[in-house]
Amino acid sequence: MQIYVCVKHVPDTAAKITVVDGSGFAETCKFIVNPYDEYGVEEAVGLVKQAGTGEVVVVTVGKESALTTMRSALALGADRGILVKTDSQFLDSALTSQALKQAIEQDGGGDLIFCGRQSIDSEGMQTPYRLAQALGQPVATDVVAVALADGVATVEREIAGGSREVVELGLPCVIGATRGLNEPHYPKLPDILKAKKKPVKQIEIGELGLDLAAPQTEIVELEAVAERGQAQMMEGSNAEMVAQLVGILKDEEKVI
């Protein structure tokens, strides 16, 4: 069984992001594996173990610095990696999905492709759909359970109102993983050391024959979130505190 997992190199949500030149940010902050992608890696490794044969390949589109993130994914149990190198800090989902498609097809293609349901930086939630369309494969996102049998993936996906629906997808297919699919484990030191020696093939994005000059989306401006003020303690009767709260929401926060 051959499973590919698309992994994104993203800033840690706890990191301090410094906006640079209005449309970029300083890359001195800590980067991590996109958390939703970790569920995909964990599930892929488990499925290959269950099958008894096969491999898990991590595929990333990003700068060379994304190698650190790929090593983290490899420490979770993936066998090898493919890095499509780009100098761009931001790459839209249309171009990213085409780069992923080319890298996967050049590697021989597989039985299953995992992505995270979204990335925690841009949160476009488009890449799984665009990748599936490019590959001509069925897709399901927000997936919390996967079972494989007789060339079919039966998945449970979360829908509105906390309900779930069951979908059957013919293999190969694209699955967008989300919280609840599994619980990614913390790699042990031997796994981290082994990950440093696992092979990672590097491909320049310019070698894939893509039109790099025509992105469908661009970052116009980034703006840092305004610093929140100190907590305010209200005193008095319930009616007086409610009046104070309404005044703050109306006059200071301007949300009502």
Beta strands, then each sheet from edge to edge (+ up, - down):
strand 1: 2-6
strand 2: 9-11
strand 3: 19-20
strand 4: 24-25
strand 5: 31-33
strand 6: 55-62
strand 7: 80-85
strand 8: 112-116
strand 9: 139-149
strand 10: 152-158
strand 11: 164-170
strand 12: 173-177
strand 13: 200-204
sheet 1: 11+ 10- 9+ 12+ 8+ 1+ 6+ 7+ 13+
sheet 2: 2+ 5-
sheet 3: 3+ 4-
end
